Amino acid sequence: MQFLPDEAQSMMRDTVRRWVEKDYSAEGDSTLGCDPDRWAFLAEQGWLAAGVSEEAGGLGGNAFDLCTIAEELGRGLVRDAFVPFAGATANLLAQIAPGSDLLQELLWGGGRPLLAHSEAAARGEQLFIETTARADGDGFVLDGRKDAVLGGPFATSLLISARIEGEDGITIFQIDPGQPGLTQQSFRTIDNRSACNLVLDGVKLASDALVGPRSGADNALILALDQAILASCAEAVGAMEAAMLMTRDYLRTRKQFGSEIGKFQALQHRLADMFIETEQARSIVLRAIDAACGEDVAQRQRLAAAAKSRVAQAGLFVGGQAIQLHGGIGMTEEYGVGHYFKRLMAFDLYLGSGNAHLERFAALQQAERT
Amino acid sequence: MSFFTAEDETFRLEVRRFIQTALPLEMRERNHRAYHPTRDDVVLWTKALQQKGWSVPSWPIEYGGPGWTVRQRHIFEEECFLGGAPELSPQGNSLVGPVIYTFGNQEQKTRFLPGIISADQLWAQGFSEPNSGSDLASLRTRADRDGDHYVVNGQKTWTSEGHFSDWLFLLVRTRQDGKPQAGISFLLVDMKTPGITVRPIISIDEGHSLNEVFLEDVRVPVENLVGEENQGWTYAKVLLGEERSFSAMVPRCKMEFERLRRNASFSRTSRGRLIDDPHFAKRLSALEIELLAHETTTWRVLAEEESGHAGAMPTSSIIKIKGTELLQQIELLSVEALGLDAMPVYPEEEYREALPATMPGPVHAVGVTSEMFYRRAATIYGGTNEIQRNLIAGTLLKG
């Protein structure tokens, strides 16, 4: 089991960290939620391809590589939708369309296809969707909706999951964002990123809109979503560590009652608990990465659920206490420690809450026993 | 068993009926969304209550209050919250008003109390400073005597509603030597006085209720000193220990619990409504049980207050800690219940007055996440929960 990055991964981590600290700035981003040039730079660096195998067209890395990058982006609260594109979508396409132009564009620049799968009622139940496709001559007609698609406004094409009427599995359809019948409502998220809701009202598609196997994307979807969960957990760990260290620095400098507030034992213990929670979160993510690199599919799912459940719990504690230990200043939008809490709250809501994944873990364990 | 008598329940119905008839519907909807109240709403509602003689609910009759019992006050507060009324300005009602009628002179009572009762004058508090939060007594804003004026210089912060208030009550340093607590005075300042600058502080809910107040050579007539010079700390301490301000946590928790229940009944899962999901129901119940216990603790404190035999324990600290932490848990679960509908920002500026034509989520989601973010401050303001725990432990260990 890998605990630490190897030499190449360390170099990559340092490069990402330097970029985040020195060059990254979301100032002046359009409402798309990202800057196309910046995104092209991420692609050029190979960061979008880091977690994709060579056979599929990637750099040949694994979940460890992906999570190493995600952690650094989380540490800097980078707004770009790295996880939805490089985690969920890249992983899905690597399974159902390896070597395709669509995947090549995503990984190396040129296009930004994005999986649009999430529906509010699913609440983390990964295969629950109500979007339908009806056969219509050679093509299909899609109806339904997708909610809070992170990075949606920045996508150049959308990969919509739907169930073809009368068939069992899930199919992925590629749609142009300007397609008639598709309404896109963009919004800013609580952690200042960009997302959209999509309403599909009789969207007519030709048969070549289908990506991957007809009614057979289910297993690939689960793996892709779990990969995204893992990468988002790594982002959260980065955010937690940054919030914890920012709090430590504040305890060393803020003075009340004639001394640094870090001298007060109640606050020392809280800081220690924040550290412990961060480390627990890191451990469960490493465990889940290990499972994701292995062959045991059931284990992989269980550990992804475990990671989400545990990291979400730790994240809300660490983010909340980071504000608490800062006191009033932590409540201001300007100071910034509260932004970690907001990111960690949004992380909990993304792809099923920590509690939803706790239930999922229990159900998977139960299924294993029976 | 109930804490309330039959007369209390009759009173409750009277209050409820009054709110139903006197509170405009849009105002109720606005307040149920829980954004920071506007000046217009506060003034309008205070004036409506004034017609009934209810605009300063905790004040004694001789100063224009209704002279209610502790229980009636609690009932009133609860009905107002649950009925969607805007919160009465706590700065005037619970803070400076009682200080003026307790420690002020006759002239000050005549001059200032009517404006609080009618909300013609709204008040803001200038206590905290950037370097004086929990350690309030270390405050450095100074007032130097110059003839029949004080000249005030310094900076105050976390001034709620400072951007739409008319008057400011300040703790200032009037003596530099001796114990820090011993050189503090309590001043009343007209916010139109030259030298006062108010700057907004946007809080993490992206809302605006807090402000910084800069004071530069602000000349305040000496007749605006409350009580004696250098005795301000004793007056302020009365406020800071005021149990009444904490019992308000119960109605707020109840209101937010209702909102949580409503959100959970709107939210769907693959099997139906979220509220019917056994896992979720269990978590909801755990909070409801905590709320029952908390409400009962609050009743016990109110009963103690009523009997006039205060116990040795700092019971207000228990209420403050439990009430605020429970509120945060309720609101966090409320956000979780919304699921993806909690993802969009519903900014106060665009959603407070009326809802926009198109929204990225359902009506019931509006204001839920911002309220949760704002209430992270609940465990900080009014004496941090860490300070409150110190008080409890300190009292226990002394006993």
Contacts between the chains, C-beta under 8 A, distances in Angstrom:
chain1	res1	chain2	res2	distance
A	118	B	340	6.4
A	120	B	267	7.6
A	120	B	268	7.1
A	120	B	339	5.6
A	120	B	340	4.5
A	120	B	341	6.1
A	121	B	268	4.1
A	121	B	269	6.2
A	121	B	270	6.4
A	122	B	270	6.8
A	123	B	267	7.8
A	123	B	269	5.4
A	123	B	270	7.7
A	123	B	274	7.5
A	123	B	339	5.4
A	125	B	269	7.5
A	125	B	270	5.2
A	128	B	270	4.4
A	147	B	340	4.5
A	147	B	341	7.5
A	148	B	340	4.0
A	148	B	341	7.9
A	148	B	343	4.2
A	148	B	344	7.4
A	185	B	358	6.9
A	185	B	360	5.7
A	187	B	343	7.9
A	187	B	344	4.3
A	187	B	345	7.2
A	187	B	360	3.8
A	188	B	344	7.0
A	188	B	345	5.0
A	189	B	343	5.1
A	189	B	344	6.5
A	189	B	345	6.7
A	190	B	342	7.1
A	190	B	343	6.4
A	190	B	344	7.4
A	190	B	345	5.6
A	190	B	369	5.4
A	190	B	373	7.7
A	192	B	345	7.9
A	195	B	343	6.2
A	195	B	344	7.4
A	197	B	360	6.0
A	255	B	131	7.4
A	256	B	132	7.9
A	256	B	133	6.5
A	256	B	134	5.2
A	256	B	135	4.0
A	256	B	138	7.4
A	257	B	134	7.4
A	257	B	135	4.7
A	257	B	138	7.8
A	258	B	135	8.0
A	264	B	386	7.7
A	266	B	386	5.2
A	266	B	389	6.9
A	266	B	390	7.3
A	267	B	386	6.9
A	316	B	332	7.0
A	320	B	328	7.7
A	320	B	376	6.6
A	323	B	204	7.6
A	323	B	376	5.0
A	323	B	380	7.9
A	324	B	376	7.4
A	324	B	379	5.9
A	324	B	380	6.6
A	324	B	384	7.7
A	324	B	385	7.9
A	327	B	133	5.4
A	327	B	134	7.1
A	327	B	380	5.4
A	327	B	384	6.6
A	328	B	128	6.9
A	328	B	133	5.9
A	328	B	157	7.1
A	328	B	158	5.3
A	328	B	377	7.3
A	328	B	380	6.0
A	328	B	381	7.5
A	330	B	376	7.8
A	330	B	380	7.6
A	331	B	203	5.1
A	331	B	204	5.8
A	331	B	210	7.7
A	331	B	374	8.0
A	331	B	376	6.5
A	331	B	377	4.8
A	331	B	380	6.9
A	332	B	201	5.6
A	332	B	202	7.0
A	332	B	203	6.2
A	332	B	204	7.1
A	332	B	210	7.9
A	333	B	202	4.4
A	333	B	203	6.3
A	333	B	204	5.5
A	333	B	206	6.4
A	334	B	201	7.7
A	334	B	202	6.9
A	338	B	204	3.7
A	338	B	373	7.3
A	338	B	376	7.4
A	339	B	204	7.7
A	341	B	204	7.3
A	341	B	373	7.6
A	341	B	376	7.0
A	342	B	204	6.7
A	342	B	373	6.9
A	345	B	335	6.8
A	345	B	369	7.5
A	345	B	372	8.0
A	345	B	373	8.0
A	346	B	343	6.5
A	348	B	336	7.0
A	349	B	335	7.6
A	349	B	336	7.5
A	349	B	339	6.5
A	349	B	340	6.3
A	349	B	342	5.7
A	349	B	343	5.6
A	350	B	343	8.0
A	353	B	336	5.3
A	353	B	339	7.3
A	355	B	279	7.3
A	355	B	283	7.5
A	355	B	336	6.7
A	359	B	279	5.4
